[in-house]
Amino acid sequence: DGTDTRKLASITGARVYCFEPEPRCLLENMPDNVNVNRCALSNKRGLMTFNQSDSPGHNWTYSGSLLAPKNHLTKHPHVYFKNKINIPVDTLDNYCQEVGITHIDFLYMDTQGAEYNIFEGAKEILKKTKYIYTEYSNDEMYEGQRNLTDILKLLETYFILDEWPIEPSNVLLQNMNTL
């Protein structure tokens, strides 16, 4: 709903690049230091299917993903995924090259299981990224979702600064090459 984006944008001197494929997420009236991109990030460019989430009594929930739901269906049975839409996707490497981003101080991700795919499409910019804060799950909530061990193997120059392992699990990583 843009809450996290607004919090990050309130940091003095911050420039925030927001990627949000869910059309029901209202991101109008963002601060001037926020670039809103109505697409998803992944390991390829083009169009992909986005699984929208809903729940009885709610307009929508925050569980939509490029990956199809798996264990999410049993762990959160009140959330369902009946609607699929095609959305544009890009890689973080391509986006950064196109807009002239040469480094990232802080990468914040809440991508409902698609973290690994995004990291695969960001290999160059991740070499120049200081910190990553991301959700993860060691339970395959979405089909093909990779666990934290797999993510850390891919991000071989990063180490865990802090971890919150209770679902939804989060981890703060630092790139040892940017120390």
Secondary structure as GFF3:
##gff-version 3
##sequence-region A 1 179
A	DSSP	alpha_helix	3	9	.	.	.	ID=ss1
A	DSSP	beta_strand	16	19	.	.	.	ID=ss2
A	DSSP	beta_strand	34	37	.	.	.	ID=ss3
A	DSSP	beta_strand	40	41	.	.	.	ID=ss4
A	DSSP	beta_strand	46	51	.	.	.	ID=ss5
A	DSSP	alpha_helix	72	75	.	.	.	ID=ss6
A	DSSP	beta_strand	84	90	.	.	.	ID=ss7
A	DSSP	alpha_helix	92	99	.	.	.	ID=ss8
A	DSSP	beta_strand	104	109	.	.	.	ID=ss9
A	DSSP	alpha_helix	115	120	.	.	.	ID=ss10
A	DSSP	alpha_helix	123	126	.	.	.	ID=ss11
A	DSSP	beta_strand	129	136	.	.	.	ID=ss12
A	DSSP	alpha_helix	148	154	.	.	.	ID=ss13
A	DSSP	beta_strand	158	164	.	.	.	ID=ss14
A	DSSP	beta_strand	169	175	.	.	.	ID=ss15
A	DSSP	three_ten_helix	176	178	.	.	.	ID=ss16
###
